[in-house]
Amino acid sequence: MAPPPKYFESAELLKQFALPTEQDQILAGFEYPESGALVCTDQEMLNKQKGVLAHVVKQLAVNMLKGLSISHISMPIKIFEAKSSIQRMCDLWTHAPNYLRRAADTTDPLERFKLVITFAMSSIYLCCGQNKPFNPLLGETLQGEFHDGSKYYCEHTSHHPPITNFLLEDV
């Protein structure tokens, strides 16, 4: 018998992954000039990205000689973040307990629609970043529980194309 999974409190997850909550934290390493563009000023991040284009072009040339497609190109490890795309996808659900519960409890269809759209848009900023998440292994799973007791389950079921199935379950 395998022991049941350990569920983490939302505060523990936020502390562990250090998810930003304030605008200055979210835009750390970026400048937002009056022109409206977002400019990366994080020198460490810029240094990590140096040479990536040359690496990709070299791999593309080798693959063309071998008769392989562009899908066989691997990216250099230095541009990856320390989480997989499954974890990044679950970051999108951070505000699910705040908005989906309220949407389920309301009887007004327009208000329900507004709350669902608010949920869908509320965590996008947590999934945007300069670093690429790792591709999960085939069969990789992730499960957890939010502070309100709702649970999520994910499994990576296809590598090419990448497909992850998930279930977000209310209590």
C-alpha positions as CSV (number, residue, x, y, z in Angstrom):
1,M,0.0,0.0,0.0
2,A,1.3,3.4,-1.0
3,P,0.9,6.2,1.5
4,P,-1.6,9.0,0.6
5,P,-0.1,12.1,-1.0
6,K,0.8,15.0,1.3
7,Y,-1.2,18.1,0.6
8,F,0.2,21.5,1.2
9,E,-1.5,24.6,2.4
10,S,-1.8,27.5,-0.1
11,A,0.5,29.6,2.0
12,E,3.1,26.9,2.0
13,L,2.9,26.6,-1.8
14,L,3.1,30.3,-2.3
15,K,6.1,30.5,0.0
16,Q,7.8,27.5,-1.6
17,F,7.4,28.7,-5.2
18,A,7.7,32.4,-4.2
19,L,4.8,33.4,-6.4
20,P,4.7,37.2,-6.8
21,T,1.7,39.2,-5.6
22,E,2.8,42.8,-6.0
23,Q,3.4,44.6,-9.3
24,D,7.0,45.5,-8.4
25,Q,7.7,41.8,-7.7
26,I,6.0,40.7,-10.9
27,L,7.9,43.1,-13.0
28,A,11.3,42.7,-11.2
29,G,14.1,42.9,-13.8
30,F,11.9,44.8,-16.2
31,E,11.4,48.5,-17.0
32,Y,8.1,49.8,-18.3
33,P,9.0,53.0,-20.2
34,E,6.4,55.5,-21.3
35,S,6.4,54.1,-24.9
36,G,4.5,51.1,-23.5
37,A,7.1,48.5,-24.2
38,L,8.4,46.1,-21.5
39,V,12.2,46.0,-21.5
40,C,14.2,43.3,-19.8
41,T,17.0,44.9,-17.6
42,D,18.0,41.8,-15.7
43,Q,21.6,41.3,-16.8
44,E,21.7,37.7,-15.5
45,M,18.7,36.8,-17.5
46,L,20.1,38.4,-20.6
47,N,23.4,36.6,-20.2
48,K,21.6,33.2,-19.9
49,Q,19.9,33.9,-23.3
50,K,23.2,34.7,-25.1
51,G,24.1,32.0,-27.6
52,V,20.7,30.3,-27.7
53,L,20.0,31.3,-31.3
54,A,23.4,30.0,-32.5
55,H,22.7,26.7,-30.6
56,V,19.4,26.3,-32.3
57,V,20.7,27.1,-35.7
58,K,23.5,24.6,-35.3
59,Q,21.1,21.9,-34.2
60,L,18.8,22.7,-37.1
61,A,21.6,22.3,-39.6
62,V,22.7,18.9,-38.0
63,N,19.1,17.7,-38.0
64,M,18.6,18.7,-41.7
65,L,21.7,16.6,-42.6
66,K,20.2,13.7,-40.7
67,G,16.8,14.1,-42.2
68,L,15.1,15.0,-38.9
69,S,12.4,17.6,-38.4
70,I,12.6,20.8,-36.4
71,S,10.7,19.0,-33.5
72,H,14.0,17.2,-32.7
73,I,15.8,20.3,-31.6
74,S,16.5,20.6,-27.9
75,M,16.9,23.9,-26.1
76,P,20.0,24.6,-23.9
77,I,19.3,23.9,-20.2
78,K,20.4,27.4,-19.1
79,I,17.1,28.9,-20.3
80,F,14.8,26.6,-18.3
81,E,13.2,27.5,-15.0
82,A,13.1,25.1,-12.1
83,K,9.6,23.8,-12.7
84,S,7.7,21.8,-15.3
85,S,4.9,23.0,-17.5
86,I,2.5,21.0,-15.3
87,Q,3.5,23.1,-12.3
88,R,3.2,26.3,-14.4
89,M,-0.3,25.2,-15.5
90,C,-1.4,24.7,-11.9
91,D,-0.2,28.2,-11.1
92,L,-3.0,29.3,-13.4
93,W,-5.5,27.9,-10.9
94,T,-4.2,29.9,-7.9
95,H,-7.3,32.0,-7.7
96,A,-9.8,29.1,-8.3
97,P,-11.0,29.0,-4.7
98,N,-11.6,32.8,-4.7
99,Y,-13.7,33.0,-7.9
100,L,-15.1,29.6,-8.9
101,R,-16.7,29.0,-5.5
102,R,-18.5,32.4,-5.8
103,A,-19.5,31.6,-9.4
104,A,-21.0,28.3,-8.3
105,D,-22.9,30.0,-5.5
106,T,-24.5,32.7,-7.6
107,T,-27.8,32.3,-9.4
108,D,-27.4,35.2,-11.8
109,P,-25.9,33.8,-15.1
110,L,-24.2,37.1,-16.1
111,E,-22.6,37.4,-12.7
112,R,-21.5,33.8,-12.9
113,F,-20.0,34.4,-16.4
114,K,-18.1,37.5,-15.0
115,L,-16.6,35.5,-12.1
116,V,-15.5,32.6,-14.4
117,I,-13.8,35.1,-16.8
118,T,-12.2,36.8,-13.8
119,F,-10.9,33.5,-12.6
120,A,-9.5,32.7,-16.1
121,M,-7.7,36.0,-16.3
122,S,-6.6,36.4,-12.6
123,S,-3.5,34.2,-12.7
124,I,-2.1,34.8,-16.1
125,Y,0.7,36.9,-14.8
126,L,2.0,34.0,-12.7
127,C,2.6,32.0,-15.9
128,C,4.5,34.6,-17.9
129,G,8.3,34.6,-17.7
130,Q,11.5,34.7,-19.6
131,N,12.5,31.1,-18.7
132,K,11.0,28.0,-20.3
133,P,9.5,25.4,-18.1
134,F,10.7,21.8,-18.5
135,N,8.6,19.4,-20.5
136,P,7.1,16.9,-18.1
137,L,8.0,13.2,-18.5
138,L,5.3,11.0,-20.0
139,G,3.1,9.8,-17.1
140,E,4.3,12.6,-14.7
141,T,1.6,13.5,-12.3
142,L,0.9,16.4,-9.9
143,Q,-1.8,16.7,-7.3
144,G,-2.6,19.2,-4.6
145,E,-5.2,20.9,-2.5
146,F,-6.2,24.5,-2.2
147,H,-7.0,26.2,1.1
148,D,-10.8,25.7,0.6
149,G,-10.4,21.9,0.2
150,S,-10.8,21.8,-3.6
151,K,-8.3,19.5,-5.2
152,Y,-6.5,19.2,-8.5
153,Y,-5.0,16.3,-10.3
154,C,-2.8,16.4,-13.5
155,E,-1.1,13.8,-15.6
156,H,1.1,14.3,-18.7
157,T,-0.3,11.8,-21.2
158,S,1.4,12.6,-24.5
159,H,4.8,13.9,-25.3
160,H,4.4,14.7,-29.0
161,P,2.2,16.8,-29.0
162,P,2.4,17.7,-25.4
163,I,-0.9,16.9,-23.7
164,T,-1.7,17.2,-20.0
165,N,-5.0,16.0,-18.6
166,F,-6.3,17.6,-15.5
167,L,-9.2,17.6,-13.0
168,L,-10.1,20.5,-10.7
169,E,-12.5,19.1,-8.1
170,D,-14.6,21.0,-5.6
171,V,-15.2,19.7,-2.1
